């Protein structure tokens, strides 16, 4: 499977999509797509906006300022998103 950053057309959230390649079968790729969609829906609206900002390449400082958070909290959220 190959990872690719994409923007969800419905929500505008940029996320890492997992695309099929020679090593992954269609079932594995379909399951990954479902998992990503479910994960995005599990986030609050604000978390989706923060995830989109981070996914679009905004820096920790930029996201902290934009969402009135400390840079440390943005770093925590980034790690939480990566783990989840």
Secondary structure, 3 states (H helix, E strand, C coil): CEEEEEECCCCCCEEEEEECCCCCCHHHHHHHHHHHHHHHHHCCHHHHHHHHHHHCCCCHHHHHHHHCCCHHHHHHHHHHHHHC
